[in-house]
């Protein structure tokens, strides 16, 4: 296996973990701001799974679906900064309070996510795999610092 495929597999695994861990909490978040954030992250995870499955050949490459998923990733990645502008909390949230103590670092990580999403190439499975390297790394970096397990 090439390094890109291995990294894409890692990114897909990360997306599955993130999506699975957020699904139950989304239903119990009472704060509307937190619920909207969780739904945004869930959509990111769902679209990451779509492109990850194609990149790792778990699903056949579909140019139309790849373009739609990467477009949605770009749109949703651009919303992350605003979604966390208000330090709303909810017991269902996995966002760590230190996120607001280190806002500059967090905003830097959200810009990295946006740049990675903008760099996704939906023209082939290989292009998706290459883009998943940066996208998965940005997800892991931010979640490792600002998200509870």
C-alpha positions in Angstrom: 0.0 0.0 0.0 1.2 3.5 -0.7 1.6 6.0 2.0 -1.3 8.1 0.7 -3.7 5.1 0.9 -2.5 4.3 4.4 -3.0 7.9 5.5 -6.4 8.0 3.8 -7.3 4.8 5.7 -6.3 6.5 9.0 -8.3 9.6 8.1 -11.4 7.5 7.3 -11.0 5.7 10.6 -10.8 9.0 12.4 -13.9 10.2 10.6 -15.9 7.1 11.6 -14.8 7.5 15.2 -15.8 11.2 15.2 -19.1 10.6 13.6 -20.0 7.6 15.9 -19.0 9.5 19.0 -21.0 12.6 18.2 -24.2 10.9 17.0 -25.7 10.0 20.5 -24.7 13.4 22.0 -26.3 15.4 19.2 -29.7 14.2 20.2 -29.3 15.3 23.8 -27.7 18.7 23.4 -30.1 21.2 24.8 -28.2 24.4 23.9 -29.1 25.4 20.3 -25.6 26.8 19.6 -23.9 23.6 20.8 -26.4 21.4 18.9 -25.7 23.4 15.7 -21.9 22.9 16.2 -22.4 19.2 16.7 -24.5 18.9 13.6 -21.9 20.8 11.6 -19.2 18.5 12.8 -21.4 15.5 12.1 -21.8 16.7 8.5 -18.1 17.2 8.2 -17.6 13.6 9.3 -20.2 12.2 7.0 -18.7 13.9 3.9 -15.2 12.9 5.1 -16.4 9.3 5.1 -17.8 9.6 1.6 -14.5 10.8 0.2 -12.5 8.5 2.4 -14.4 5.5 1.2 -13.7 6.4 -2.4 -10.1 7.3 -1.7 -9.5 3.9 0.0 -11.5 2.1 -2.7 -14.1 0.9 -0.1 -16.6 2.5 -2.5 -16.3 3.0 -6.2 -15.1 6.4 -7.3 -18.0 8.6 -8.3 -17.0 12.0 -9.7 -20.4 13.6 -9.0 -20.5 12.3 -5.4 -16.9 13.3 -4.8 -17.5 16.8 -6.1 -20.6 17.2 -3.9 -18.8 15.9 -0.8 -15.7 18.0 -1.3 -17.9 21.0 -1.9 -19.8 20.4 1.3 -16.6 19.9 3.2 -15.3 23.3 1.9 -18.6 25.0 2.9 -18.8 23.4 6.3 -15.1 23.9 7.1 -15.6 27.6 6.4 -18.4 27.6 9.1 -16.4 26.1 11.9 -14.8 29.4 13.1 -18.2 31.1 13.4 -19.8 28.1 15.0 -17.3 28.4 17.9 -17.3 32.2 18.2 -19.7 32.0 21.2 -18.4 30.0 24.1 -21.7 28.2 24.7 -21.6 25.0 26.7 -23.8 22.0 27.1 -23.2 18.7 29.0 -23.5 16.8 25.7 -20.6 18.8 24.2 -17.2 17.3 23.8 -15.6 20.7 23.2 -13.1 21.3 26.0 -13.4 24.7 27.8 -9.7 25.4 27.0 -10.8 26.1 23.5 -11.9 29.5 24.5 -8.8 30.0 26.6 -6.6 29.5 23.6 -8.8 31.0 20.9 -5.9 32.2 18.8 -4.5 28.6 18.5 -8.0 27.3 17.8 -8.6 29.9 15.0 -5.3 28.9 13.5 -6.4 25.2 13.5 -9.7 26.1 11.9 -7.9 28.0 9.1 -5.7 24.9 8.6 -8.9 22.9 8.2 -10.3 25.4 5.7 -7.1 25.3 3.7 -7.1 21.5 3.7 -10.8 21.4 2.6 -10.2 24.0 -0.1 -7.3 21.8 -1.4 -9.3 18.7 -1.9 -9.2 17.4 -5.5 -12.4 15.5 -6.3 -11.2 14.5 -9.8 -9.9 11.0 -8.9 -9.6 8.6 -6.0 -5.9 9.4 -5.8 -6.7 13.2 -5.6 -9.1 12.5 -2.8 -6.4 10.4 -1.0 -3.8 13.1 -1.3 -6.2 15.7 0.1 -7.3 13.5 2.9 -3.8 13.5 4.3 -4.0 17.3 5.1 -7.6 17.2 6.1 -7.3 14.3 8.4 -4.2 15.8 10.0 -6.0 19.1 10.7 -9.0 17.2 12.2 -6.7 15.1 14.4 -4.6 18.1 15.5 -7.6 20.2 16.6 -9.5 17.3 18.2 -6.5 16.2 20.0 -6.2 19.5 21.7 -9.7 20.8 22.0 -12.1 17.8 22.1 -12.7 15.4 25.0 -12.5 11.7 24.2 
